[in-house]
Amino acid sequence: MEKIKGITFAPFAPKGRLNRKEAFESLKVMKETTHATHVIFVPAGIQQTAESEEIDYKSNATMSDEELTAMIKYAKELDLKVILKPTVNCANGIWRAHIHFFDIDVPCEPKWGNWFLSYTTFMTHYAKIAEQQNCDMFITGCEMVMTEHRQVEWRALIRHIKAVFHGPVSYNTDKYQEDHVTWWDEVDVISSSGYYPVNDWENQLNRIEKVLKKYKKPFFFAEAGCMSVDTSPYIPNDWNMAGEVSQTAQKQYYETMFAACQKREWVNGFGLWSWDSDLSKEGLKRQEKGYEIYAKKANEAVSSFYESWE
C-alpha cells in the first residue's frame, strides 16, 4: 500500500462554504505547504439525537453534491489523491460514538434496522459519487463505537458499498477500539483515529500491531492530531481542553507521533485533522487554539515529515 500523506480538509463544511474561491485557494495552499499527497473530504450526515433513526444529508448543514464534486475535481487537478469519508453527527451535540438503540426491537422505540437502512442510504449516496469521480478510497464511517457490535449489519453495509464503489474501502474506528472491531476482514484497509497521548504512542502501536497481524490488512490513521494548546498533547482527543495557546506543544506532538510511527513499517499514513477552508485573518484567529495547522509551527513539522517520508 502506498503511503497516505493526507490531511482532512474543511470537515463538515455546510452548504456553500466549499463554493467560495477562498476554499479552492486554501486547498492549493495546503498542497504547497505540507507536501500532502492525499486529501480527505468529510460530508456530514445529521441525525437529531443519538437515538434518532433518520440521517439527513440534504440540508444546509451539508455541502452540496455539486460543490463536493467540484472540489474533488480541483484536488485531482492539483495532483492530490482523494479519500471520501461521509460522517454522521448529532444535531444536539452528542458525539456520534454514542449512537445506539435497544438490541431487541421494542414497539414504539427506535430500532437498529431503521437506522442502518438510513445509514446505508447515506453511505451509498456518497459511494456513488466516489465511484463517479474515481476517488482513491472510501471510508464507510467514523468513530461509530456503540454501533460496532452490530457485526451483521456492518458486514452487509460494507458488502453493499463494495458493489457500488470499486476502489479500496475502509472504516475509521475510534482510538483504543482497533482490537474490539470483529469484522475487519470485510474491509480492504483498517483505519482509526490516532489521538493518543504524546507519552503513550509506543504502547498503543504495540497493541494495534497485534490486530494487524491477526487480520493481515494494511493500516493508516484516518485521523490524528493535536490542538495548539499546551495541555492538548496529553489528551489530544479532547476538543475542550483548557490551557494556553502553544504552537510548540502542537509541533512537538506531531514530531513525537511521526517518530514513533516511522519505526512501524505497517503505519501506511495519516489523515491529519485538520485544514480549514478559511485562511483569512479572522479565520486564523478562530483557529488559534484548534487542531488546524496552517501557519503554525506544526505546519513545518508536517511538511518536513511528508516531504522526506518514503
Secondary structure, 3 states (H helix, E strand, C coil): CCCEEEEEECCCCCCCCCCCHHHHHHHHHHHHHHCCCEEEECCEEEECCCCCCCCECCCCCCCCHHHHHHHHHHHHHCCCEEEECCEEEECCCCCHHHCCCCCCCCCCCCCHHHHHHHHHHHHHHHHHHHHHCCCCEEEEEECCHHHCCCHHHHHHHHHHHHHHCCCCEEEEECCCCCCCCCCHHHCCEEEEECCCCCCCHHHHHHHHHHHHHHHCCCEEEEECCCCCECCHHHCCCCCCCCCCECHHHHHHHHHHHHHHHHCCCCEEEEEEEEECCCCCHHHHHHCCCCCCCCCCHHHHHHHHHHHHCC
